Amino acid sequence: MEREWLITNGIGGYASSTVLGINTRKYHGLLVAALNPPGERRVCLSKLDEDLFLGNDIFRLGSNEFKDAIYPQGYKLIKQFAINPFPTYTYVSNGVEVNKTFFMPKLKNAICTLYRVKNCSELDAKLSIYPMVNCRYFHNVTDHRKNPLHLTQQQTSNEVSVSFHKQNTTITCRTTNGVFKEQRNWVEQLYYRDEENRGESSNDDSYQPGIFETTVPAKNENTFALMTAASHNAQESKLILDSIGFSVDQVVEAYNREVSYLSDLLLKFYQLYKGVPMTDWLNWTLQATDAFMVQNIQKRKSVIAGYHWFEPWGRDTFISLPGLMLVTGRYSDAEDIFSNFIQYCSEGLIPNFIADKSAQPAYNTVDGTLWYINAVLQYLKYTNNFTYVKENLWDTLKSIIAHHEKGTLFDIKLDDDGLLTHGSRLTWMDAFVNGKEITPRKGKAVEIQALWYNALKTMELLATEFGEKDLASKYAGNAEKAQESFNQKFWNHKKACLYDVLEPSRVDDSIRPNQILAVSLDFSMVDNVQSKQVVDFVNRELVTPYGLRTLSLDDPKFVGKYEGNRQSRDTAYHNGTIWPWLLGPFITAYLKIYNTSEARKLALQSFVLPLIGETAYNGGLESVNEIFDDDSPNKPRGCIAQAWSVAELLRAYIEDLLEIRPQFEAALKAKHL
């Protein structure tokens, strides 16, 4: 029940459940449709439960958890669960085998379920399928008695459409073989154990419009499909199903197209990196990268920061971009995202996130914009496409620096010492409880200075390339001033590491992983001696087999488990909780200092393989969770699939551990770096 799977449709929608087929989260569902891609995500089809009738016997294949019981207990009949490449359940009972495979056609708010029933018994078998539909925003739950959903229903012999008028949404289910029989019912008080553990609403109601029935004669087999689509109107939901097909052969063709799409992803990668050994974990990591790439309603690309509940986040997008798009050769997608986000740039800031429901940008970040500039630098290392940057980004990039220099929103401004000062709760450590920041980090955070210096040097590089010598000289001078101040003020002589934050009235010497970015970024303000001390210190104090813990063990604020209600979880979020994405910059920094084959082998065995082994079989299957507990047994927590966790693991593996450097990095380094 703690092992979860996820498949996506490329527009923000997804299907997800557990290996047992029991939904343990309000975010689980077979069709969580993005009705305003990639946002307005609604749970439209919670699940499909089946009853197998054989003579006078009934075998219930479904499983649902209620507060005091699991009923039915069809999970006991599961012979096998596999993801190859899509989730497949195999149930066996009394000589009858029922296979069901889920897949999502690309760019459609639809889920297809392929059934293969093999009846080896002497009796005819009947399979009854009960769709459980809903139409709730995925952060909410349904109580149909307190808040009626105002639905109507229409059906034909093989199809049913349920229209939720308040939500202006219609969900249509259709079978390729069999009949639909109306039998309206509410399944009440479904229980989501993960939500109760998180202090969230954990009881839900789902609507059953009726039953799809099909018969499989004795000593025979039958393959058929059940398809479900959702849209803002009934005609559109049916058109989505029409586009997939009416026969099982057409649905199988759609399935094969999705398999081919994933195969092509792998083929392109291994053609790009000839000689890279093909392994299961690398294959699923590559496929996982695609899950985060989504297309909005204007057909522009964006990145979902994490499933199940995150929106496109600026910070996460640009930390993830090298691993998701550059390492994998998706350069045009990177350009699309650069152009998409730059249109939202306001007063020198790239949005922190784009809200799921309203699609409105929020700008409360100091580092998202600086990560954007770093992503542009990485893009140039892979493409050498200065023309794209000059024509599409350059003017706005200059405006970004100018706004930071004179001061912009959230008290972000250049101080007299050349370092960047900023307001509270603007870094990636941004949790808060009851309006109070857990890690406010107001003032001058260490990674912000590292990113600011890296941005200035990147801008110097671009200005030089574009022949703007005076501007290049200005950026160089500002970078030199920042470096001098940084080395004077941030070095912690007592601990031989970097301070975490220079606050307005004090120095925060908490031992946190943020300082590793001062070493890992291309342009670093610290010399080789200090870099080695930082790497060794972080390795000794913060590195675990699953990522870097966010606070040292002996700090009074340290919390070892991320559990309980929102207040408890947010208190632990950046105060000890392990974050896998930080392994990426740590490996980069580590191999900058220890650049030997022995060091790379050690890094692979110590920093990558344990995480791969954990995520292959626990938490979010075939992806990487957002976070892990620091306390044993290091339980995976948070989102079951996190963009920067996957992206930074892949980037560090290719660039640093295998030493397959970007194509134009050497030339760029010789000329500028």
C-alpha positions in Angstrom: 0.0 0.0 0.0 3.0 2.3 0.3 4.2 1.5 -3.3 2.6 3.9 -5.8 2.5 4.2 -9.5 2.0 7.1 -11.8 1.4 7.7 -15.5 0.8 11.0 -17.2 -0.8 12.4 -20.3 1.5 15.4 -21.2 -1.0 18.1 -20.4 -0.9 17.9 -16.6 -3.3 15.1 -16.1 -2.4 11.7 -14.6 -3.5 8.4 -13.3 -2.1 7.0 -10.0 -2.8 4.5 -7.4 -1.1 1.8 -5.3 0.2 -1.6 -6.2 -2.8 -3.1 -4.4 -5.2 -0.9 -6.4 -6.4 0.7 -3.1 -6.5 4.5 -3.3 -4.7 5.9 -0.2 -4.7 9.6 -1.2 -7.3 12.0 -2.3 -4.9 12.6 -5.2 -5.2 9.0 -6.4 -7.4 8.3 -9.4 -7.5 6.7 -12.8 -8.3 9.9 -14.5 -7.2 13.1 -12.8 -7.9 15.4 -15.8 -6.3 18.8 -16.4 -9.3 20.7 -17.7 -7.4 23.9 -18.2 -4.0 22.3 -19.1 -1.8 22.0 -17.2 -4.1 23.2 -14.4 -7.6 22.8 -13.0 -6.9 19.2 -12.2 -10.0 17.2 -11.2 -10.4 13.6 -10.0 -12.9 12.4 -12.7 -12.5 8.6 -12.5 -11.5 7.4 -9.0 -11.2 3.7 -10.0 -12.7 0.7 -11.7 -13.8 -2.2 -9.5 -14.7 -5.6 -11.0 -16.8 -8.6 -9.9 -16.2 -11.9 -11.6 -19.2 -14.2 -11.7 -18.5 -17.9 -12.3 -21.5 -20.2 -11.8 -23.0 -19.4 -8.4 -19.7 -17.9 -7.2 -18.8 -14.2 -7.1 -15.2 -13.1 -6.9 -14.8 -9.4 -6.1 -11.6 -8.1 -7.6 -11.8 -4.6 -6.3 -10.4 -3.2 -3.0 -11.5 -0.1 -1.2 -10.5 1.0 2.3 -13.0 2.4 4.7 -12.3 3.6 8.2 -12.5 0.2 9.9 -12.1 -2.2 7.0 -10.9 -3.0 3.6 -13.8 -4.2 1.4 -13.9 -6.0 -0.9 -10.5 -7.7 -0.5 -9.8 -8.3 -4.1 -6.1 -7.5 -3.6 -5.8 -11.1 -2.2 -6.5 -12.3 -5.8 -3.7 -10.3 -7.4 -1.2 -12.8 -8.8 1.1 -10.1 -10.3 1.5 -6.4 -10.6 3.9 -5.0 -13.2 4.9 -1.7 -14.9 6.1 -2.7 -18.3 5.9 0.0 -19.4 2.4 0.7 -18.0 0.7 -0.5 -14.8 -0.8 -4.0 -15.2 -2.8 -6.0 -12.7 -3.3 -9.8 -13.0 -6.0 -11.4 -11.0 -6.5 -15.2 -10.9 -9.3 -17.2 -9.4 -10.8 -20.6 -10.1 -9.3 -21.0 -13.6 -10.0 -17.4 -14.7 -7.3 -14.9 -15.3 -8.2 -11.2 -15.6 -5.5 -8.8 -16.8 -6.1 -5.0 -16.8 -3.6 -2.5 -18.1 -3.9 1.3 -17.8 -2.5 3.8 -20.3 -3.1 7.5 -21.1 -3.2 8.7 -24.7 -0.8 11.6 -25.1 -2.4 15.1 -24.9 -5.9 13.8 -24.1 -7.8 13.9 -20.8 -8.5 10.2 -21.1 -7.6 6.9 -19.5 -7.8 3.5 -21.4 -8.1 0.2 -19.6 -7.3 -2.9 -21.6 -8.8 -6.0 -20.3 -7.8 -9.5 -21.2 -9.9 -12.2 -19.7 -8.7 -15.8 -20.1 -11.4 -18.4 -19.0 -9.9 -21.8 -18.5 -12.8 -23.1 -16.5 -15.7 -25.3 -17.5 -18.2 -22.5 -16.8 -19.1 -19.2 -18.6 -17.6 -16.2 -16.8 -19.2 -12.8 -16.5 -17.1 -9.7 -15.7 -19.0 -6.7 -14.2 -17.1 -3.4 -14.0 -18.1 -0.6 -11.8 -16.7 2.8 -12.7 -16.5 5.2 -9.7 -16.7 8.7 -11.0 -16.3 12.1 -9.3 -15.7 15.7 -10.3 -13.8 17.2 -7.5 -10.8 19.5 -7.4 -7.9 17.2 -6.5 -7.1 19.0 -3.3 -10.7 18.5 -2.0 -12.9 15.5 -1.1 -16.6 14.9 -1.8 -19.4 14.7 0.7 -22.4 14.4 -1.6 -24.9 14.7 1.2 -23.6 18.0 2.5 -22.6 19.4 -0.9 -24.7 17.8 -3.7 -22.9 17.6 -7.0 -26.0 18.2 -9.2 -25.3 15.6 -11.8 -27.3 14.1 -14.7 -26.7 10.9 -16.6 -27.3 9.7 -20.1 -26.4 6.3 -21.5 -26.5 4.1 -24.5 -26.0 0.3 -24.8 -22.2 0.6 -24.4 -21.6 4.1 -23.0 -22.6 6.4 -20.1 -22.0 10.1 -19.7 -22.3 11.8 -16.3 -22.5 15.6 -16.4 -21.6 17.6 -13.3 -23.4 20.9 -13.9 -21.9 23.0 -11.2 -18.4 22.1 -12.4 -19.4 22.3 -16.0 -17.8 19.0 -16.7 -18.9 15.7 -18.4 -17.2 12.4 -17.8 -17.9 9.7 -20.5 -17.2 6.0 -20.1 -17.4 3.6 -23.1 -16.7 -0.1 -23.6 -15.6 -1.7 -26.9 -17.3 -5.0 -26.0 -20.2 -5.5 -23.6 -23.2 -3.6 -22.4 -23.9 -0.8 -19.9 -26.6 -1.3 -17.3 -27.8 1.7 -15.3 -27.5 1.1 -11.6 -26.9 4.3 -9.7 -25.2 4.2 -6.4 -23.0 6.3 -4.1 -20.0 4.6 -2.4 -19.7 6.7 0.7 -16.9 7.3 3.2 -14.0 6.0 1.3 -11.0 6.4 3.5 -7.6 7.7 2.5 -5.0 6.7 5.1 -2.2 8.9 3.7 -4.4 12.0 4.0 -5.3 11.2 7.6 -1.7 10.8 8.4 -1.1 14.2 6.9 -3.8 15.8 8.9 -5.9 16.4 5.7 -9.5 15.5 4.9 -9.6 11.8 4.4 -13.2 10.7 3.7 -14.6 10.8 0.2 -17.7 9.8 -1.7 -17.7 8.4 -5.3 -20.6 7.9 -7.7 -21.3 4.7 -9.6 -23.5 5.3 -12.6 -24.0 1.6 -13.3 -22.2 -1.5 -14.6 -20.4 -2.5 -17.7 -20.9 -6.3 -18.3 -19.2 -8.7 -20.7 -19.3 -12.5 -20.9 -16.4 -14.9 -21.6 -17.5 -18.4 -22.6 -15.9 -21.4 -21.0 -12.5 -22.4 -22.4 -12.3 -19.0 -24.2 -10.8 -15.6 -23.9 -11.8 -12.0 -24.6 -9.9 -8.8 -25.0 -11.7 -5.5 -24.7 -11.2 -1.9 -23.5 -13.0 0.5 -21.3 -12.2 4.1 -22.0 -13.0 7.2 -20.0 -12.7 10.9 -21.0 -13.5 14.2 -19.3 -14.1 17.6 -20.7 -16.1 20.8 -20.0 -18.9 19.6 -22.3 -20.5 16.3 -23.2 -19.7 16.5 -26.9 -16.0 17.1 -26.4 -15.7 14.2 -24.0 -17.2 11.9 -26.6 -15.0 13.3 -29.3 -12.0 12.5 -27.2 -13.1 8.9 -27.0 -13.9 8.9 -30.8 -10.4 10.0 -31.5 -9.0 7.0 -29.7 -11.3 4.5 -31.5 -14.4 2.4 -31.2 -12.9 -1.1 -31.4 -10.5 -2.9 -29.2 -8.1 -3.1 -32.1 -8.0 0.7 -32.3 -7.4 1.0 -28.6 -4.5 -1.5 -28.9 -3.1 0.6 -31.7 -3.3 3.6 -29.3 -1.6 1.6 -26.7 1.2 0.6 -29.2 1.7 4.3 -30.0 2.3 5.1 -26.4 4.7 2.2 -26.1 6.5 3.4 -29.2 6.7 7.0 -27.8 8.5 5.7 -24.7 10.7 3.5 -26.8 11.7 6.4 -29.1 12.7 8.4 -26.0 15.1 5.7 -25.0 16.3 5.1 -28.6 17.1 8.9 -29.0 19.0 9.0 -25.8 21.2 5.9 -26.5 21.8 7.2 -30.0 22.9 10.5 -28.5 25.2 8.8 -26.0 26.6 5.8 -27.8 28.4 3.5 -25.4 26.4 4.4 -22.3 25.3 1.1 -20.7 21.6 0.5 -20.9 20.2 -0.4 -17.5 16.7 -0.7 -16.1 17.1 2.2 -13.7 18.5 4.5 -16.4 15.5 3.5 -18.7 12.9 4.3 -16.1 14.7 7.5 -15.1 14.6 8.7 -18.7 11.0 7.8 -19.0 10.3 9.6 -15.7 11.8 12.8 -17.1 9.0 12.9 -19.7 6.3 12.8 -17.0 7.1 16.3 -15.9 7.1 17.8 -19.4 3.6 19.2 -20.1 1.9 21.4 -22.7 -0.4 24.2 -21.7 -3.6 25.2 -23.5 -1.6 27.5 -25.8 0.6 24.5 -26.6 3.6 26.0 -24.8 5.8 23.7 -22.7 6.1 23.9 -18.9 7.3 21.6 -16.1 5.2 20.1 -13.4 7.4 20.4 -10.3 6.1 17.2 -8.7 3.2 14.8 -8.6 0.7 14.7 -7.3 0.0 18.3 -6.2 2.6 20.8 -7.5 2.1 23.3 -10.3 4.7 24.6 -12.7 7.3 26.3 -10.4 9.9 28.6 -11.8 12.7 27.6 -9.4 12.0 23.9 -9.9 11.8 24.3 -13.6 15.2 25.9 -14.1 17.0 23.7 -11.6 15.4 20.7 -13.5 15.9 22.0 -17.0 19.4 20.7 -17.6 18.5 17.2 -16.6 15.1 17.1 -18.1 15.8 18.8 -21.4 19.5 19.3 -22.1 21.0 16.0 -21.2 18.1 14.3 -23.1 18.5 16.5 -26.2 15.2 18.3 -25.9 16.6 21.6 -26.9 13.5 23.0 -28.6 11.5 22.3 -25.4 14.1 24.2 -23.4 13.7 27.2 -25.8 10.0 27.0 -25.5 10.2 27.1 -21.7 12.7 30.0 -21.7 10.4 32.0 -24.0 7.2 31.0 -22.1 8.6 32.1 -18.7 10.3 35.3 -20.0 6.9 36.6 -21.0 5.8 36.5 -17.4 8.9 38.4 -16.2 7.8 41.3 -14.1 10.0 43.9 -12.4 13.0 41.7 -13.0 11.5 38.5 -11.5 10.6 35.2 -13.0 7.5 33.7 -11.4 7.9 31.4 -8.4 4.9 29.4 -9.6 1.8 29.5 -11.9 -1.3 28.8 -9.8 -3.2 25.6 -10.7 -6.7 27.1 -10.7 -6.2 30.7 -11.8 -3.1 30.2 -13.9 -1.9 33.5 -12.4 1.9 33.9 -11.7 3.2 34.5 -8.2 6.6 36.2 -7.8 7.7 35.4 -4.2 11.2 34.1 -5.0 14.7 35.5 -5.0 16.4 32.5 -6.6 14.0 31.4 -9.3 15.2 34.2 -11.6 18.9 33.4 -10.9 18.3 29.7 -11.7 16.8 30.9 -15.0 20.0 32.6 -15.9 22.0 29.6 -14.9 19.8 27.4 -17.1 20.6 29.7 -20.0 24.3 29.2 -19.4 23.8 25.4 -19.4 21.7 25.7 -22.6 24.6 27.4 -24.4 27.0 24.6 -23.2 24.8 22.1 -25.0 23.7 24.1 -28.1 26.1 27.1 -28.6 22.9 28.9 -29.8 23.8 32.4 -28.9 21.5 33.6 -31.7 18.4 32.3 -29.9 19.5 34.0 -26.6 20.3 37.3 -28.4 17.0 37.5 -30.3 14.7 36.2 -27.6 16.1 36.7 -24.1 19.0 39.2 -24.0 17.0 42.4 -23.5 15.0 40.9 -20.7 18.1 39.4 -19.1 19.6 42.8 -19.0 16.5 44.2 -17.5 16.5 41.5 -14.8 20.0 42.5 -13.6 19.1 46.2 -13.7 16.0 45.6 -11.5 18.1 43.6 -9.0 20.7 46.4 -8.9 18.2 49.2 -8.2 15.9 47.1 -6.1 12.7 45.2 -6.9 9.8 43.4 -5.1 10.2 41.6 -1.7 13.2 43.8 -0.7 15.4 42.2 -3.3 18.2 44.7 -4.1 21.9 45.0 -4.5 23.6 46.1 -1.2 26.6 48.5 -1.1 28.9 45.6 -0.6 28.0 44.0 -3.9 25.9 41.2 -2.4 22.2 40.6 -2.9 19.9 41.2 0.0 16.4 40.0 0.1 13.2 39.6 2.2 12.0 36.7 4.2 10.9 33.3 2.9 12.1 33.8 -0.7 14.6 31.0 -0.9 13.8 27.3 -1.6 13.6 26.8 2.1 10.3 28.6 2.3 8.0 26.6 4.7 5.8 28.4 7.1 3.3 27.5 9.8 0.3 29.7 10.8 1.8 32.6 9.0 5.2 32.2 10.7 8.3 31.3 8.6 10.1 28.2 9.7 13.3 29.1 7.9 12.9 32.8 7.1 16.6 33.3 5.9 16.1 37.1 5.5 19.2 39.0 4.6 21.9 37.5 2.4 21.5 33.7 2.0 24.7 31.9 0.9 23.3 30.2 -2.2 21.7 33.5 -3.3 25.1 35.1 -3.4 26.5 32.1 -5.3 23.7 32.3 -7.8 24.0 36.1 -8.1 27.8 35.9 -8.8 27.2 33.1 -11.3 24.5 35.3 -13.0 26.8 38.3 -13.2 29.6 36.2 -14.8 27.1 34.7 -17.2 25.9 38.1 -18.2 29.6 39.2 -18.6 30.0 36.2 -20.9 26.9 37.2 -23.0 27.8 40.9 -23.1 31.2 40.0 -24.4 29.8 37.6 -27.0 27.3 40.3 -28.2 30.0 43.0 -28.4 28.7 45.1 -25.5 32.1 45.8 -23.9 31.1 48.5 -21.5 28.3 46.3 -20.1 30.6 43.3 -19.9 33.1 45.4 -17.9 30.3 46.6 -15.6 29.1 43.0 -14.9 32.7 41.9 -14.3 33.3 44.8 -11.8 30.1 43.9 -9.9 31.1 40.3 -9.8 34.5 41.1 -8.5 33.1 43.3 -5.7 30.6 40.5 -4.8 33.4 37.9 -4.6 35.6 40.1 -2.4 32.7 40.8 0.0 31.6 37.2 0.0 35.0 35.9 1.0 35.4 38.5 3.7 31.9 37.9 5.3 30.8 34.3 4.6 33.7 32.2 5.6 33.2 30.5 9.0 36.8 30.1 10.3 35.7 28.2 13.3 33.9 25.4 11.4 35.9 25.7 8.1 32.7 26.1 6.0 30.4 28.9 4.9 27.7 30.7 6.9 24.2 30.0 5.8 22.8 33.5 6.1 24.1 36.9 6.9 21.0 38.3 8.6 20.5 42.0 9.3 21.5 41.7 12.9 23.3 38.4 13.2 25.1 35.6 11.4 23.2 32.3 11.0 25.9 29.6 11.2 23.3 26.7 10.9 24.9 23.8 9.1 22.8 23.4 6.0 23.5 22.2 2.5 23.0 25.5 0.7 26.7 26.3 0.7 27.4 23.4 -1.7 26.1 25.6 -4.5 29.0 28.0 -3.9 31.2 25.2 -5.2 29.1 23.4 -7.7 28.1 26.3 -10.0 30.3 27.1 -13.0 31.4 30.4 -11.6 32.5 30.0 -8.0 33.7 32.7 -5.6 35.6 30.4 -3.3 39.1 29.2 -4.0 40.2 25.5 -4.3 41.3 25.2 -0.7 38.0 26.5 0.6 36.0 24.5 -1.9 37.6 21.3 -0.7 36.8 22.3 2.9 33.2 23.0 2.0 32.8 19.7 0.1 34.4 17.7 2.9 32.4 19.4 5.6 29.1 18.9 3.8 30.0 15.2 3.0 30.8 14.6 6.7 27.8 16.4 8.2 24.9 16.2 5.7 25.3 13.5 3.0 23.1 10.4 3.3 22.5 7.5 0.9 19.3 9.3 -0.2 20.4 12.9 -0.6 21.5 15.7 1.7 19.8 16.4 5.0 18.8 20.0 5.4 20.2 20.5 8.9 23.0 18.9 11.0 22.0 16.2 13.4 23.2 18.1 16.5 21.2 21.3 15.8 18.4 21.9 18.3 16.0 22.5 15.5 16.7 19.2 13.8 13.6 17.0 13.1 14.2 13.5 11.9 10.8 12.6 10.5 8.5 14.3 8.1 5.1 13.2 9.3 1.9 14.4 11.0 -0.2 17.4 10.2 0.8 20.3 8.1 2.4 22.2 11.0 4.5 19.2 12.0 5.5 18.4 8.4 6.4 22.0 7.5 8.5 22.3 10.7 10.5 19.3 9.5 10.6 20.2 5.8 13.9 22.0 5.8 15.1 21.1 9.3 16.6 17.7 8.8 14.5 16.1 6.0 16.6 14.6 3.2 16.3 16.1 -0.3 17.5 13.9 -3.2 17.9 16.8 -5.6 20.8 18.1 -3.6 22.8 15.1 -4.6 23.2 16.6 -8.0 25.1 19.8 -7.0 27.0 17.8 -4.3 28.3 15.2 -6.8 29.3 18.0 -9.2 31.2 19.8 -6.4 32.7 16.6 -5.1 34.1 15.6 -8.5 35.4 19.1 -9.1 37.6 18.5 -6.1 38.3 14.8 -6.4 38.5 14.4 -10.1 39.7 10.8 -10.3 38.2 7.5 -11.6 38.3 6.2 -8.0 36.3 9.2 -6.8 33.7 8.7 -9.5 33.4 5.1 -8.6 33.0 5.9 -5.0 30.4 8.6 -5.8 28.4 6.2 -7.9 28.4 3.5 -5.2 27.8 5.8 -2.2 25.6 8.6 -3.6 23.6 7.2 -6.5 23.1 3.4 -6.3 21.5 3.5 -2.8 19.0 6.0 -3.9 18.3 4.1 -7.2 17.8 0.9 -5.2 15.3 2.6 -2.9 13.2 4.3 -5.5 13.0 1.3 -7.8 10.9 -0.6 -5.3 9.5 1.9 -2.7 7.6 5.1 -2.7 6.9 6.4 -6.2 7.8 3.5 -8.4 10.1 4.3 -11.4 10.6 7.8 -10.2 12.3 9.6 -7.3 10.4 11.0 -4.3 10.6 14.6 -3.3 12.0 13.9 0.2 13.0 11.2 2.7 13.0 11.0 6.4 16.4 11.3 8.0 15.5 8.9 10.8 15.7 5.2 9.9 14.3 3.6 7.8 14.5 6.7 5.7 10.9 6.5 4.5 10.2 8.2 1.2 7.9 11.2 1.7 6.3 14.2 -0.1 5.5 14.0 -3.8 6.0 10.5 -5.2 7.7 11.9 -8.3 9.7 15.1 -8.1 11.1 16.8 -11.2 14.4 18.1 -9.7 15.0 14.8 -7.9 14.9 12.9 -11.2 16.6 15.6 -13.2 19.6 16.3 -11.0 20.2 12.5 -10.5 20.3 12.1 -14.3 22.4 15.2 -15.0 25.0 14.3 -12.4 25.2 10.7 -13.7 25.8 11.7 -17.3 27.9 14.9 -16.9 29.9 14.1 -13.8 30.0 10.3 -13.1 30.3 9.3 -16.8 32.2 12.5 -17.7 30.1 13.0 -20.8 30.3 16.8 -20.9 28.1 19.1 -23.0 29.2 19.3 -26.6 30.2 23.0 -26.6 31.4 23.3 -23.0 35.1 23.0 -23.9 34.9 25.8 -26.5 32.9 28.0 -24.2 35.3 27.4 -21.4 38.3 28.2 -23.6 36.6 31.4 -24.7 34.8 32.6 -21.6 34.7 30.4 -18.5 
